[in-house]
Amino acid sequence: MKSYDVAVIGSGPGGYVAAIRCAQLGMKTAIIEKYATLGGTCLNVGCIPSKALLDSSHHYEDAVKHFEEHGIEIPGDVKVNLEKMIARKQAVVDQTTGGIDFLMKKNNIDVFHGLGTFKDKTTITVKGNDSTETEVVAKHTIIATGSKPSTLPFIDIDKERIITSTEALKLKEIPKHLIIIGGGVIGLELGQVYKRLGAEVTVVEYMDRIIPTMDAGLSKELNKVFKKAKFKMQVSHKVKSVERKGDEVIVKADNKKGEEVEFKGDYCLVSVGRSPYTDGLNAEAAGIRLDDIGRVEVNAHLQTSAENIYAIGDVVKGAMLAHKAEEEGVFVAETIAGQKPHIDYNLIPGVVYTWPEVASVGKTEEQLKEAGIDYKTGQFPMRALGRSRASMDLDGFVKILADKTTDEILGVHMIGARAADMIAEAVVAMEYRASAEDVSRMSHAHPTFTEAIKEAALAATDDRALHV
């Protein structure tokens, strides 16, 4: 039996960051991880490997479609070596997860590999893969067990032809026709990877638009970009069956008219979101309540119904984002240490890592209308920038929503090259409650993509964007 001030169950971005912050604050800390490598979904089968494949496939697409225009000539045909591409992805994953091992050692955090199960609210049994059991006693525990891919009740995921994002990251061949159920972040990112590599891609989405939780303007623009790239976008379609026959997958759905339609492909990616993961936790033994969809119930301090146990990340309510989990990990560590930390959930940015990238923070137009808030809009097209023309990244725009009376920025929504990086400027501005005029009067280096933010702020301030 080993005793700690804090035990963290789960080593994803929320869990390992929480452990590091606890250690920094002088607490004796342990982290418990079910799998052989640290880093959770994000580092192993999520954020990091998907971005590695997105970057590799982007390089291939540039070589095939754009290099010649840049005056770069490649003798012979450009070919995809998928095995090597997947191997590079895995090397990135291995290097990144190895970095977490280093951070655990650097911060003197004890690592236990095995399934963490509550015996009571202060005792956790860790069942190792070799059947050994270790008891960990902790004054405080942080649950950071994350999430798993969701599915639909009538779909049998065989992990061969009917797959989740986990399997899509390690295919041994490029699909001829990849059918994606779900037009959200994960499906669109992986769909773009394989479309670039030569697959036909059909996206079947239940809602009336892709990325339905983001601002409708972003959805419309990304849909236009994807259609231009010859994606087949099928929105307002309710999938009702997925059947495999040999190497063929047949997806049946009802369209918005109620008519049955059929899609046939060699692979089907089920990408309908993620569900909180608490299997094996034995939450009841610690007096922890779960809600009706399996999330751990917490109060405003992320404290569960057991006063010494907290929960963070995908396993609690809110956006399932790695950086949201990290913020919550730090928040809980500092709360346990007696500090007064703060998180503004309105200012957690969301990003889709397609190309062009999509990023958003704050309120959407739909939310402002629903709340009855008077607002004004400033929008600027990326194609009006010198930097966009130089790099041939012309799609997209930046939109700023500001309070009609006070000019305070209420939301920033962008689609374009490097939007994932540019959104940080909007987060900083909104953290300090900047007005659109404040941003419009800041000098932005020329030529850069971020000039679009200044121009959108000018448009929102007094409809006086300079370059349109």
MARFI-38667 format. One record per residue (C-alpha): residue number from 1; residue in one letter; chain; x, y, z. Coordinates in nm, 3 decimals. Example, Ala and Ser with C-alpha at 12.3 -4.5 7.8 and 13.67 -1.06 7.14 Angstrom:
BEGIN
PT	resi	resn	chain	xx	yy	zz
PT	1	A	A	1.230	-0.450	0.780
PT	2	S	A	1.367	-0.106	0.714
! end
This chain:
BEGIN
PT	resi	resn	chain	xx	yy	zz
PT	1	M	A	0.000	0.000	0.000
PT	2	K	A	0.136	0.341	-0.106
PT	3	S	A	0.011	0.675	0.024
PT	4	Y	A	-0.014	1.004	-0.166
PT	5	D	A	-0.154	1.350	-0.131
PT	6	V	A	-0.309	1.320	-0.477
PT	7	A	A	-0.376	1.029	-0.713
PT	8	V	A	-0.475	1.103	-1.071
PT	9	I	A	-0.664	0.835	-1.265
PT	10	G	A	-0.593	0.882	-1.636
PT	11	S	A	-0.289	1.031	-1.807
PT	12	G	A	-0.439	1.230	-2.094
PT	13	P	A	-0.378	1.606	-2.124
PT	14	G	A	-0.603	1.676	-1.826
PT	15	G	A	-0.459	1.403	-1.607
PT	16	Y	A	-0.089	1.449	-1.668
PT	17	V	A	-0.113	1.829	-1.646
PT	18	A	A	-0.306	1.798	-1.318
PT	19	A	A	-0.037	1.566	-1.184
PT	20	I	A	0.243	1.804	-1.283
PT	21	R	A	0.070	2.103	-1.123
PT	22	C	A	0.004	1.906	-0.804
PT	23	A	A	0.372	1.812	-0.788
PT	24	Q	A	0.476	2.173	-0.851
PT	25	L	A	0.260	2.274	-0.555
PT	26	G	A	0.446	2.035	-0.327
PT	27	M	A	0.202	1.745	-0.317
PT	28	K	A	0.317	1.385	-0.333
PT	29	T	A	0.150	1.268	-0.652
PT	30	A	A	0.074	0.943	-0.834
PT	31	I	A	-0.078	0.888	-1.176
PT	32	I	A	-0.262	0.572	-1.278
PT	33	E	A	-0.288	0.477	-1.644
PT	34	K	A	-0.473	0.177	-1.786
PT	35	Y	A	-0.261	0.153	-2.101
PT	36	A	A	0.111	0.094	-2.152
PT	37	T	A	0.181	0.449	-2.272
PT	38	L	A	0.090	0.780	-2.111
PT	39	G	A	-0.093	1.060	-2.289
PT	40	G	A	-0.446	0.926	-2.319
PT	41	T	A	-0.658	0.948	-2.633
PT	42	C	A	-0.516	1.282	-2.743
PT	43	L	A	-0.153	1.182	-2.768
PT	44	N	A	-0.201	0.819	-2.869
PT	45	V	A	-0.508	0.798	-3.094
PT	46	G	A	-0.644	1.151	-3.122
PT	47	C	A	-0.507	1.502	-3.152
PT	48	I	A	-0.141	1.426	-3.219
PT	49	P	A	-0.157	1.135	-3.467
PT	50	S	A	-0.441	1.295	-3.663
PT	51	K	A	-0.242	1.617	-3.703
PT	52	A	A	0.062	1.416	-3.815
PT	53	L	A	-0.146	1.255	-4.091
PT	54	L	A	-0.309	1.585	-4.181
PT	55	D	A	0.033	1.744	-4.227
PT	56	S	A	0.171	1.451	-4.429
PT	57	S	A	-0.132	1.438	-4.657
PT	58	H	A	-0.118	1.817	-4.698
PT	59	H	A	0.242	1.790	-4.822
PT	60	Y	A	0.136	1.523	-5.071
PT	61	E	A	-0.155	1.730	-5.200
PT	62	D	A	0.071	2.033	-5.242
PT	63	A	A	0.324	1.825	-5.435
PT	64	V	A	0.055	1.689	-5.668
PT	65	K	A	-0.156	2.002	-5.715
PT	66	H	A	0.042	2.314	-5.628
PT	67	F	A	0.419	2.270	-5.659
PT	68	E	A	0.420	2.321	-6.036
PT	69	E	A	0.248	2.657	-5.996
PT	70	H	A	0.521	2.754	-5.751
PT	71	G	A	0.782	2.666	-6.010
PT	72	I	A	0.878	2.337	-5.846
PT	73	E	A	0.899	2.050	-6.090
PT	74	I	A	0.922	1.690	-5.972
PT	75	P	A	1.035	1.435	-6.233
PT	76	G	A	0.813	1.127	-6.249
PT	77	D	A	0.496	1.056	-6.059
PT	78	V	A	0.448	1.155	-5.695
PT	79	K	A	0.340	0.848	-5.500
PT	80	V	A	0.198	0.783	-5.156
PT	81	N	A	0.376	0.536	-4.931
PT	82	L	A	0.097	0.490	-4.677
PT	83	E	A	0.299	0.247	-4.465
PT	84	K	A	0.578	0.504	-4.427
PT	85	M	A	0.326	0.782	-4.359
PT	86	I	A	0.164	0.578	-4.082
PT	87	A	A	0.510	0.493	-3.943
PT	88	R	A	0.603	0.863	-3.928
PT	89	K	A	0.276	0.930	-3.747
PT	90	Q	A	0.363	0.662	-3.494
PT	91	A	A	0.712	0.805	-3.447
PT	92	V	A	0.556	1.141	-3.362
PT	93	V	A	0.325	0.969	-3.113
PT	94	D	A	0.612	0.775	-2.955
PT	95	Q	A	0.825	1.087	-2.918
PT	96	T	A	0.536	1.280	-2.764
PT	97	T	A	0.431	1.010	-2.518
PT	98	G	A	0.796	0.960	-2.428
PT	99	G	A	0.805	1.327	-2.339
PT	100	I	A	0.527	1.268	-2.084
PT	101	D	A	0.735	0.988	-1.928
PT	102	F	A	1.017	1.239	-1.891
PT	103	L	A	0.789	1.498	-1.731
PT	104	M	A	0.663	1.243	-1.477
PT	105	K	A	1.021	1.159	-1.375
PT	106	K	A	1.125	1.524	-1.370
PT	107	N	A	0.842	1.607	-1.131
PT	108	N	A	0.887	1.296	-0.913
PT	109	I	A	0.542	1.163	-0.997
PT	110	D	A	0.495	0.790	-0.940
PT	111	V	A	0.337	0.612	-1.240
PT	112	F	A	0.119	0.301	-1.199
PT	113	H	A	0.014	0.112	-1.511
PT	114	G	A	-0.313	-0.075	-1.473
PT	115	L	A	-0.686	-0.029	-1.425
PT	116	G	A	-0.764	0.203	-1.134
PT	117	T	A	-1.070	0.093	-0.937
PT	118	F	A	-1.211	0.262	-0.627
PT	119	K	A	-1.223	0.041	-0.319
PT	120	D	A	-1.353	0.335	-0.119
PT	121	K	A	-1.313	0.711	-0.146
PT	122	T	A	-0.949	0.710	-0.034
PT	123	T	A	-0.829	0.372	-0.165
PT	124	I	A	-0.770	0.276	-0.528
PT	125	T	A	-0.682	-0.075	-0.641
PT	126	V	A	-0.456	-0.080	-0.947
PT	127	K	A	-0.488	-0.403	-1.142
PT	128	G	A	-0.186	-0.444	-1.367
PT	129	N	A	-0.184	-0.621	-1.701
PT	130	D	A	0.025	-0.893	-1.535
PT	131	S	A	-0.260	-0.953	-1.284
PT	132	T	A	-0.068	-0.794	-0.998
PT	133	E	A	-0.261	-0.560	-0.768
PT	134	T	A	-0.136	-0.250	-0.589
PT	135	E	A	-0.333	-0.042	-0.343
PT	136	V	A	-0.291	0.333	-0.361
PT	137	V	A	-0.420	0.547	-0.076
PT	138	A	A	-0.478	0.916	-0.156
PT	139	K	A	-0.608	1.211	0.039
PT	140	H	A	-0.743	1.350	-0.289
PT	141	T	A	-0.817	1.183	-0.622
PT	142	I	A	-0.864	1.344	-0.963
PT	143	I	A	-1.065	1.141	-1.214
PT	144	A	A	-0.937	1.210	-1.567
PT	145	T	A	-1.046	0.895	-1.748
PT	146	G	A	-1.151	1.075	-2.065
PT	147	S	A	-1.381	0.944	-2.335
PT	148	K	A	-1.419	0.680	-2.604
PT	149	P	A	-1.569	0.695	-2.956
PT	150	S	A	-1.949	0.685	-2.958
PT	151	T	A	-2.151	0.471	-3.193
PT	152	L	A	-2.513	0.411	-3.282
PT	153	P	A	-2.695	0.115	-3.123
PT	154	F	A	-2.753	-0.066	-3.453
PT	155	I	A	-2.392	-0.040	-3.576
PT	156	D	A	-2.148	-0.325	-3.520
PT	157	I	A	-1.796	-0.177	-3.513
PT	158	D	A	-1.578	-0.460	-3.648
PT	159	K	A	-1.259	-0.246	-3.648
PT	160	E	A	-1.179	-0.371	-3.998
PT	161	R	A	-1.424	-0.216	-4.244
PT	162	I	A	-1.663	-0.046	-4.002
PT	163	I	A	-1.423	0.158	-3.794
PT	164	T	A	-1.377	0.439	-3.543
PT	165	S	A	-1.115	0.713	-3.549
PT	166	T	A	-0.873	0.480	-3.369
PT	167	E	A	-0.862	0.236	-3.661
PT	168	A	A	-0.871	0.516	-3.921
PT	169	L	A	-0.531	0.630	-3.794
PT	170	K	A	-0.363	0.304	-3.890
PT	171	L	A	-0.523	0.174	-4.208
PT	172	K	A	-0.305	-0.046	-4.427
PT	173	E	A	-0.456	0.081	-4.751
PT	174	I	A	-0.614	0.396	-4.886
PT	175	P	A	-0.990	0.344	-4.908
PT	176	K	A	-1.148	0.352	-5.251
PT	177	H	A	-1.465	0.501	-5.103
PT	178	L	A	-1.473	0.609	-4.739
PT	179	I	A	-1.819	0.674	-4.599
PT	180	I	A	-1.811	0.893	-4.289
PT	181	I	A	-2.108	0.897	-4.055
PT	182	G	A	-2.092	1.235	-3.882
PT	183	G	A	-1.988	1.575	-4.013
PT	184	G	A	-1.812	1.692	-3.698
PT	185	V	A	-1.448	1.767	-3.626
PT	186	I	A	-1.305	1.415	-3.620
PT	187	G	A	-1.486	1.290	-3.930
PT	188	L	A	-1.396	1.592	-4.140
PT	189	E	A	-1.029	1.588	-4.040
PT	190	L	A	-0.983	1.219	-4.118
PT	191	G	A	-1.197	1.251	-4.427
PT	192	Q	A	-0.964	1.520	-4.559
PT	193	V	A	-0.660	1.302	-4.493
PT	194	Y	A	-0.789	1.019	-4.711
PT	195	K	A	-0.947	1.246	-4.974
PT	196	R	A	-0.607	1.403	-5.032
PT	197	L	A	-0.455	1.057	-5.069
PT	198	G	A	-0.704	0.960	-5.339
PT	199	A	A	-1.013	0.818	-5.168
PT	200	E	A	-1.364	0.909	-5.265
PT	201	V	A	-1.528	1.047	-4.951
PT	202	T	A	-1.896	1.076	-4.862
PT	203	V	A	-1.997	1.253	-4.540
PT	204	V	A	-2.340	1.163	-4.401
PT	205	E	A	-2.457	1.408	-4.134
PT	206	Y	A	-2.781	1.399	-3.933
PT	207	M	A	-2.801	1.776	-3.879
PT	208	D	A	-2.868	2.025	-4.158
PT	209	R	A	-2.504	2.136	-4.173
PT	210	I	A	-2.153	2.016	-4.097
PT	211	I	A	-1.972	2.131	-3.778
PT	212	P	A	-2.322	2.210	-3.643
PT	213	T	A	-2.204	2.338	-3.303
PT	214	M	A	-1.999	2.619	-3.458
PT	215	D	A	-2.111	2.946	-3.613
PT	216	A	A	-2.329	2.882	-3.919
PT	217	G	A	-2.109	3.106	-4.136
PT	218	L	A	-1.810	2.881	-4.071
PT	219	S	A	-2.014	2.574	-4.158
PT	220	K	A	-2.131	2.726	-4.486
PT	221	E	A	-1.778	2.828	-4.590
PT	222	L	A	-1.619	2.493	-4.498
PT	223	N	A	-1.896	2.309	-4.682
PT	224	K	A	-1.819	2.517	-4.992
PT	225	V	A	-1.448	2.433	-4.964
PT	226	F	A	-1.517	2.062	-4.924
PT	227	K	A	-1.756	2.051	-5.217
PT	228	K	A	-1.492	2.224	-5.430
PT	229	A	A	-1.256	1.941	-5.329
PT	230	K	A	-1.522	1.693	-5.451
PT	231	F	A	-1.636	1.562	-5.116
PT	232	K	A	-1.992	1.429	-5.132
PT	233	M	A	-2.173	1.608	-4.850
PT	234	Q	A	-2.505	1.454	-4.744
PT	235	V	A	-2.661	1.663	-4.465
PT	236	S	A	-3.005	1.611	-4.308
PT	237	H	A	-2.962	1.235	-4.345
PT	238	K	A	-3.061	0.996	-4.067
PT	239	V	A	-2.854	0.678	-4.084
PT	240	K	A	-3.062	0.371	-4.000
PT	241	S	A	-2.842	0.075	-4.090
PT	242	V	A	-2.479	-0.013	-4.160
PT	243	E	A	-2.409	-0.357	-4.304
PT	244	R	A	-2.089	-0.524	-4.416
PT	245	K	A	-2.084	-0.773	-4.701
PT	246	G	A	-1.731	-0.899	-4.753
PT	247	D	A	-1.517	-0.597	-4.836
PT	248	E	A	-1.818	-0.374	-4.902
PT	249	V	A	-2.004	-0.160	-4.649
PT	250	I	A	-2.363	-0.053	-4.719
PT	251	V	A	-2.505	0.246	-4.534
PT	252	K	A	-2.877	0.318	-4.553
PT	253	A	A	-3.025	0.649	-4.445
PT	254	D	A	-3.340	0.856	-4.475
PT	255	N	A	-3.293	1.195	-4.642
PT	256	K	A	-3.477	1.511	-4.537
PT	257	K	A	-3.774	1.410	-4.753
PT	258	G	A	-3.798	1.079	-4.569
PT	259	E	A	-3.678	0.881	-4.870
PT	260	E	A	-3.438	0.593	-4.821
PT	261	V	A	-3.098	0.636	-4.983
PT	262	E	A	-2.805	0.397	-4.997
PT	263	F	A	-2.429	0.451	-4.993
PT	264	K	A	-2.174	0.181	-5.074
PT	265	G	A	-1.805	0.196	-4.988
PT	266	D	A	-1.516	-0.024	-4.880
PT	267	Y	A	-1.476	0.150	-4.542
PT	268	C	A	-1.719	0.325	-4.307
PT	269	L	A	-1.588	0.560	-4.038
PT	270	V	A	-1.836	0.603	-3.754
PT	271	S	A	-1.769	0.949	-3.618
PT	272	V	A	-2.071	1.052	-3.414
PT	273	G	A	-1.892	1.203	-3.117
PT	274	R	A	-1.741	1.064	-2.800
PT	275	S	A	-1.880	0.928	-2.473
PT	276	P	A	-1.740	0.964	-2.119
PT	277	Y	A	-1.535	0.664	-2.009
PT	278	T	A	-1.581	0.533	-1.654
PT	279	D	A	-1.563	0.155	-1.712
PT	280	G	A	-1.400	-0.025	-1.421
PT	281	L	A	-1.387	0.286	-1.205
PT	282	N	A	-1.640	0.147	-0.953
PT	283	A	A	-1.754	0.502	-0.881
PT	284	E	A	-2.031	0.387	-0.647
PT	285	A	A	-1.780	0.248	-0.398
PT	286	A	A	-1.640	0.599	-0.354
PT	287	G	A	-1.984	0.762	-0.335
PT	288	I	A	-1.947	0.930	-0.677
PT	289	R	A	-2.262	1.006	-0.875
PT	290	L	A	-2.286	0.977	-1.254
PT	291	D	A	-2.546	1.156	-1.464
PT	292	D	A	-2.786	0.992	-1.709
PT	293	I	A	-2.528	0.981	-1.990
PT	294	G	A	-2.245	0.848	-1.776
PT	295	R	A	-2.058	1.170	-1.695
PT	296	V	A	-1.922	1.226	-1.347
PT	297	E	A	-2.134	1.486	-1.168
PT	298	V	A	-1.931	1.780	-1.032
PT	299	N	A	-1.997	2.119	-0.876
PT	300	A	A	-1.848	2.455	-0.979
PT	301	H	A	-1.517	2.350	-0.819
PT	302	L	A	-1.514	2.025	-1.023
PT	303	Q	A	-1.569	1.840	-0.697
PT	304	T	A	-1.772	1.519	-0.704
PT	305	S	A	-2.028	1.403	-0.450
PT	306	A	A	-1.728	1.261	-0.259
PT	307	E	A	-1.568	1.577	-0.118
PT	308	N	A	-1.206	1.459	-0.164
PT	309	I	A	-1.252	1.346	-0.526
PT	310	Y	A	-1.257	1.570	-0.832
PT	311	A	A	-1.318	1.503	-1.201
PT	312	I	A	-1.198	1.685	-1.514
PT	313	G	A	-1.194	1.671	-1.893
PT	314	D	A	-1.410	1.458	-2.118
PT	315	V	A	-1.556	1.266	-1.826
PT	316	V	A	-1.744	1.576	-1.702
PT	317	K	A	-1.983	1.811	-1.882
PT	318	G	A	-1.859	2.062	-2.136
PT	319	A	A	-1.663	2.059	-2.458
PT	320	M	A	-1.445	1.752	-2.509
PT	321	L	A	-1.122	1.938	-2.579
PT	322	A	A	-0.769	1.861	-2.464
PT	323	H	A	-0.696	2.222	-2.371
PT	324	K	A	-1.019	2.246	-2.170
PT	325	A	A	-0.908	1.936	-1.977
PT	326	E	A	-0.565	2.092	-1.916
PT	327	E	A	-0.720	2.409	-1.776
PT	328	E	A	-0.940	2.201	-1.548
PT	329	G	A	-0.641	1.995	-1.435
PT	330	V	A	-0.457	2.308	-1.323
PT	331	F	A	-0.779	2.445	-1.170
PT	332	V	A	-0.831	2.136	-0.953
PT	333	A	A	-0.466	2.113	-0.847
PT	334	E	A	-0.470	2.475	-0.732
PT	335	T	A	-0.809	2.429	-0.562
PT	336	I	A	-0.672	2.135	-0.361
PT	337	A	A	-0.374	2.353	-0.268
PT	338	G	A	-0.611	2.618	-0.128
PT	339	Q	A	-0.571	2.870	-0.408
PT	340	K	A	-0.854	3.053	-0.590
PT	341	P	A	-0.818	2.957	-0.959
PT	342	H	A	-1.051	3.061	-1.238
PT	343	I	A	-1.177	2.923	-1.571
PT	344	D	A	-1.396	3.115	-1.817
PT	345	Y	A	-1.558	2.840	-2.023
PT	346	N	A	-1.688	3.097	-2.271
PT	347	L	A	-1.327	3.163	-2.371
PT	348	I	A	-1.218	2.806	-2.442
PT	349	P	A	-1.149	2.813	-2.818
PT	350	G	A	-1.265	2.539	-3.054
PT	351	V	A	-1.065	2.435	-3.360
PT	352	V	A	-1.115	2.211	-3.663
PT	353	Y	A	-0.777	2.119	-3.814
PT	354	T	A	-0.891	2.078	-4.171
PT	355	W	A	-0.736	2.303	-4.435
PT	356	P	A	-0.845	2.573	-4.426
PT	357	E	A	-0.852	2.554	-4.048
PT	358	V	A	-1.162	2.660	-3.857
PT	359	A	A	-1.146	2.831	-3.516
PT	360	S	A	-1.394	2.997	-3.286
PT	361	V	A	-1.422	3.153	-2.943
PT	362	G	A	-1.708	3.318	-2.757
PT	363	K	A	-2.066	3.342	-2.876
PT	364	T	A	-2.195	3.252	-3.220
PT	365	E	A	-2.447	3.469	-3.404
PT	366	E	A	-2.712	3.206	-3.335
PT	367	Q	A	-2.645	3.222	-2.959
PT	368	L	A	-2.655	3.603	-2.953
PT	369	K	A	-2.986	3.608	-3.140
PT	370	E	A	-3.133	3.348	-2.906
PT	371	A	A	-3.020	3.552	-2.603
PT	372	G	A	-3.168	3.871	-2.750
PT	373	I	A	-2.834	4.055	-2.744
PT	374	D	A	-2.793	4.342	-2.991
PT	375	Y	A	-2.467	4.297	-3.177
PT	376	K	A	-2.279	4.418	-3.480
PT	377	T	A	-2.068	4.220	-3.723
PT	378	G	A	-1.737	4.284	-3.894
PT	379	Q	A	-1.615	4.036	-4.152
PT	380	F	A	-1.308	4.030	-4.375
PT	381	P	A	-1.223	3.779	-4.651
PT	382	M	A	-0.885	3.604	-4.641
PT	383	R	A	-0.846	3.642	-5.019
PT	384	A	A	-0.807	4.019	-4.973
PT	385	L	A	-0.475	3.968	-4.788
PT	386	G	A	-0.139	3.989	-4.959
PT	387	R	A	-0.013	3.697	-4.748
PT	388	S	A	-0.304	3.480	-4.861
PT	389	R	A	-0.232	3.551	-5.224
PT	390	A	A	0.139	3.479	-5.172
PT	391	S	A	0.067	3.139	-5.017
PT	392	M	A	-0.235	3.057	-5.238
PT	393	D	A	-0.457	3.017	-4.930
PT	394	L	A	-0.751	3.227	-5.044
PT	395	D	A	-1.049	3.054	-4.880
PT	396	G	A	-1.211	3.179	-4.563
PT	397	F	A	-1.274	3.488	-4.355
PT	398	V	A	-1.253	3.637	-4.006
PT	399	K	A	-1.576	3.749	-3.839
PT	400	I	A	-1.594	3.956	-3.522
PT	401	L	A	-1.916	3.996	-3.325
PT	402	A	A	-1.927	4.295	-3.089
PT	403	D	A	-2.186	4.441	-2.853
PT	404	K	A	-2.382	4.706	-3.042
PT	405	T	A	-2.373	4.948	-2.750
PT	406	T	A	-2.040	4.889	-2.574
PT	407	D	A	-1.835	4.753	-2.868
PT	408	E	A	-1.703	4.471	-2.645
PT	409	I	A	-1.603	4.167	-2.850
PT	410	L	A	-1.851	3.884	-2.787
PT	411	G	A	-1.730	3.624	-3.037
PT	412	V	A	-1.465	3.568	-3.301
PT	413	H	A	-1.506	3.310	-3.577
PT	414	M	A	-1.254	3.239	-3.848
PT	415	I	A	-1.180	2.998	-4.127
PT	416	G	A	-0.854	3.017	-4.316
PT	417	A	A	-0.486	2.930	-4.317
PT	418	R	A	-0.342	2.914	-3.962
PT	419	A	A	-0.675	2.996	-3.797
PT	420	A	A	-0.585	2.748	-3.521
PT	421	D	A	-0.295	2.973	-3.423
PT	422	M	A	-0.466	3.304	-3.491
PT	423	I	A	-0.757	3.236	-3.256
PT	424	A	A	-0.524	3.291	-2.959
PT	425	E	A	-0.522	3.665	-3.033
PT	426	A	A	-0.900	3.668	-3.004
PT	427	V	A	-0.887	3.477	-2.673
PT	428	V	A	-0.638	3.728	-2.530
PT	429	A	A	-0.849	4.021	-2.645
PT	430	M	A	-1.166	3.876	-2.495
PT	431	E	A	-0.993	3.782	-2.167
PT	432	Y	A	-0.919	4.152	-2.125
PT	433	R	A	-1.268	4.248	-2.246
PT	434	A	A	-1.132	4.437	-2.544
PT	435	S	A	-1.358	4.628	-2.777
PT	436	A	A	-1.349	4.586	-3.153
PT	437	E	A	-1.196	4.934	-3.170
PT	438	D	A	-0.915	4.827	-2.932
PT	439	V	A	-0.813	4.550	-3.171
PT	440	S	A	-0.857	4.770	-3.478
PT	441	R	A	-0.601	5.016	-3.337
PT	442	M	A	-0.335	4.750	-3.271
PT	443	S	A	-0.053	4.725	-3.522
PT	444	H	A	-0.043	4.392	-3.704
PT	445	A	A	0.267	4.292	-3.897
PT	446	H	A	0.240	4.296	-4.276
PT	447	P	A	0.205	4.068	-4.459
PT	448	T	A	0.042	3.822	-4.219
PT	449	F	A	-0.281	3.626	-4.195
PT	450	T	A	-0.359	3.804	-3.866
PT	451	E	A	-0.417	4.129	-4.053
PT	452	A	A	-0.761	3.981	-4.125
PT	453	I	A	-0.840	4.013	-3.753
PT	454	K	A	-0.755	4.384	-3.755
PT	455	E	A	-0.958	4.436	-4.071
PT	456	A	A	-1.259	4.251	-3.928
PT	457	A	A	-1.232	4.466	-3.615
PT	458	L	A	-1.227	4.777	-3.833
PT	459	A	A	-1.536	4.650	-4.013
PT	460	A	A	-1.713	4.589	-3.683
PT	461	T	A	-1.609	4.927	-3.537
PT	462	D	A	-1.735	5.160	-3.806
PT	463	D	A	-1.763	4.955	-4.124
PT	464	R	A	-1.425	5.087	-4.230
PT	465	A	A	-1.211	4.790	-4.332
PT	466	L	A	-0.925	4.927	-4.539
PT	467	H	A	-0.856	4.654	-4.792
PT	468	V	A	-1.201	4.567	-4.930
! end
